[in-house]
Amino acid sequence: MVRLSAFVCGLLFGLGLLLAGMADPGKVLAFLDLAGNWDPSLALVMAGAIGVAALPLSLARRRAKALLGGAMQLPARRDLDARLIGGSLLFGVGWGIAGICPGPALAVLLTGYWQAALFVAAMLAGMLIFTALEGRRGR
């Protein structure tokens, strides 16, 4: 049941990204182009996503267990540190250069857009480097 619900949630998330235009690098770059031909439509998508997520997140904070019985795993830390800020900056720069972020990149990858393949390869390399560095850090 857990895998089925994860699949359905992932499918719903992916369809939402596609319908909202988040998987279109041109639309994303137009949203980020504040000085040029700015397309504010993705701001509405983000505001809608925050609105939809606010109630379930509020309810989740009051629960000890997830709906399917697993442990509730919400972030415990609320402080800003160099790792969070650095990671956010790296994510933002990558998003601004490529016009895609990790979720939509996987959807765009299936369209044959070669830049998405390059992005996903770089993303996987970054994940491997992070994992290796975290392993060294934990020793």
One Martini backbone bead per residue (centre of mass of N, CA, C, O) as a GRO file, in nm:
protein
  139
    1MET     BB    1   0.056   0.064  -0.019
    2VAL     BB    2   0.296   0.258  -0.007
    3ARG     BB    3   0.384   0.233  -0.305
    4LEU     BB    4   0.118   0.320  -0.431
    5SER     BB    5   0.103   0.601  -0.299
    6ALA     BB    6   0.374   0.700  -0.410
    7PHE     BB    7   0.297   0.674  -0.707
    8VAL     BB    8   0.048   0.858  -0.707
    9CYS     BB    9   0.189   1.111  -0.599
   10GLY     BB   10   0.403   1.129  -0.823
   11LEU     BB   11   0.204   1.147  -1.058
   12LEU     BB   12   0.056   1.401  -0.962
   13PHE     BB   13   0.304   1.581  -0.950
   14GLY     BB   14   0.393   1.551  -1.248
   15LEU     BB   15   0.129   1.655  -1.373
   16GLY     BB   16   0.140   1.931  -1.238
   17LEU     BB   17   0.404   2.024  -1.370
   18LEU     BB   18   0.307   2.001  -1.661
   19LEU     BB   19   0.046   2.182  -1.645
   20ALA     BB   20   0.214   2.440  -1.524
   21GLY     BB   21   0.511   2.448  -1.685
   22MET     BB   22   0.771   2.338  -1.517
   23ALA     BB   23   0.887   2.159  -1.780
   24ASP     BB   24   0.943   2.443  -1.920
   25PRO     BB   25   1.222   2.616  -1.965
   26GLY     BB   26   1.109   2.874  -2.101
   27LYS     BB   27   0.904   2.946  -1.876
   28VAL     BB   28   1.103   2.962  -1.644
   29LEU     BB   29   1.292   3.179  -1.768
   30ALA     BB   30   1.063   3.392  -1.794
   31PHE     BB   31   1.017   3.413  -1.487
   32LEU     BB   32   1.330   3.501  -1.428
   33ASP     BB   33   1.285   3.756  -1.631
   34LEU     BB   34   1.252   4.061  -1.494
   35ALA     BB   35   1.388   4.257  -1.730
   36GLY     BB   36   1.204   4.138  -1.943
   37ASN     BB   37   0.982   3.883  -2.042
   38TRP     BB   38   0.774   3.847  -1.802
   39ASP     BB   39   0.632   3.544  -1.639
   40PRO     BB   40   0.397   3.517  -1.365
   41SER     BB   41   0.254   3.228  -1.359
   42LEU     BB   42   0.442   3.068  -1.154
   43ALA     BB   43   0.356   3.224  -0.903
   44LEU     BB   44   0.073   3.099  -0.895
   45VAL     BB   45   0.163   2.810  -0.866
   46MET     BB   46   0.317   2.847  -0.599
   47ALA     BB   47   0.083   2.962  -0.435
   48GLY     BB   48  -0.101   2.715  -0.474
   49ALA     BB   49   0.090   2.507  -0.344
   50ILE     BB   50   0.100   2.639  -0.067
   51GLY     BB   51  -0.205   2.628  -0.014
   52VAL     BB   52  -0.235   2.316  -0.036
   53ALA     BB   53  -0.002   2.245   0.189
   54ALA     BB   54  -0.080   2.387   0.459
   55LEU     BB   55  -0.288   2.194   0.589
   56PRO     BB   56  -0.137   1.921   0.593
   57LEU     BB   57   0.105   2.031   0.755
   58SER     BB   58  -0.052   2.114   1.004
   59LEU     BB   59  -0.161   1.827   1.062
   60ALA     BB   60   0.116   1.676   1.075
   61ARG     BB   61   0.227   1.825   1.335
   62ARG     BB   62  -0.003   1.664   1.522
   63ARG     BB   63   0.136   1.399   1.444
   64ALA     BB   64   0.302   1.078   1.490
   65LYS     BB   65   0.158   0.954   1.235
   66ALA     BB   66   0.101   0.845   0.946
   67LEU     BB   67  -0.155   0.735   0.753
   68LEU     BB   68   0.020   0.448   0.700
   69GLY     BB   69   0.195   0.428   1.001
   70GLY     BB   70   0.432   0.586   0.989
   71ALA     BB   71   0.664   0.793   1.061
   72MET     BB   72   0.700   1.119   1.130
   73GLN     BB   73   0.900   1.329   0.891
   74LEU     BB   74   1.004   1.616   1.016
   75PRO     BB   75   1.166   1.888   1.047
   76ALA     BB   76   1.360   2.011   1.324
   77ARG     BB   77   1.502   2.230   1.190
   78ARG     BB   78   1.512   2.619   1.170
   79ASP     BB   79   1.785   2.697   1.086
   80LEU     BB   80   2.042   2.891   0.945
   81ASP     BB   81   2.296   2.771   0.733
   82ALA     BB   82   2.551   2.729   0.515
   83ARG     BB   83   2.437   2.474   0.379
   84LEU     BB   84   2.156   2.583   0.309
   85ILE     BB   85   2.242   2.836   0.153
   86GLY     BB   86   2.431   2.699  -0.050
   87GLY     BB   87   2.221   2.501  -0.168
   88SER     BB   88   2.019   2.718  -0.259
   89LEU     BB   89   2.210   2.865  -0.452
   90LEU     BB   90   2.276   2.625  -0.632
   91PHE     BB   91   1.989   2.568  -0.717
   92GLY     BB   92   1.922   2.851  -0.835
   93VAL     BB   93   2.142   2.860  -1.049
   94GLY     BB   94   2.057   2.602  -1.197
   95TRP     BB   95   1.770   2.699  -1.261
   96GLY     BB   96   1.858   2.960  -1.419
   97ILE     BB   97   2.027   2.818  -1.641
   98ALA     BB   98   1.823   2.568  -1.725
   99GLY     BB   99   1.501   2.577  -1.629
  100ILE     BB  100   1.544   2.336  -1.423
  101CYS     BB  101   1.445   2.084  -1.201
  102PRO     BB  102   1.451   1.773  -1.080
  103GLY     BB  103   1.162   1.686  -1.137
  104PRO     BB  104   1.123   1.796  -1.434
  105ALA     BB  105   1.378   1.665  -1.555
  106LEU     BB  106   1.258   1.379  -1.575
  107ALA     BB  107   1.031   1.458  -1.771
  108VAL     BB  108   1.213   1.591  -1.993
  109LEU     BB  109   1.391   1.345  -2.054
  110LEU     BB  110   1.149   1.194  -2.215
  111THR     BB  111   1.161   1.409  -2.471
  112GLY     BB  112   1.482   1.447  -2.572
  113TYR     BB  113   1.616   1.671  -2.418
  114TRP     BB  114   1.953   1.706  -2.395
  115GLN     BB  115   1.978   1.903  -2.153
  116ALA     BB  116   1.844   1.711  -1.949
  117ALA     BB  117   2.064   1.496  -1.952
  118LEU     BB  118   2.284   1.683  -1.845
  119PHE     BB  119   2.142   1.764  -1.586
  120VAL     BB  120   2.106   1.479  -1.466
  121ALA     BB  121   2.405   1.408  -1.461
  122ALA     BB  122   2.485   1.643  -1.272
  123MET     BB  123   2.295   1.567  -1.043
  124LEU     BB  124   2.414   1.284  -0.986
  125ALA     BB  125   2.700   1.381  -0.931
  126GLY     BB  126   2.623   1.561  -0.690
  127MET     BB  127   2.508   1.331  -0.517
  128LEU     BB  128   2.770   1.167  -0.499
  129ILE     BB  129   2.947   1.386  -0.375
  130PHE     BB  130   2.777   1.432  -0.124
  131THR     BB  131   2.790   1.143  -0.015
  132ALA     BB  132   3.097   1.134   0.012
  133LEU     BB  133   3.125   1.383   0.202
  134GLU     BB  134   2.938   1.276   0.427
  135GLY     BB  135   3.109   1.026   0.492
  136ARG     BB  136   3.359   1.192   0.583
  137ARG     BB  137   3.214   1.368   0.801
  138GLY     BB  138   3.114   1.117   0.990
  139ARG     BB  139   3.410   1.016   1.097
   0.00000   0.00000   0.00000
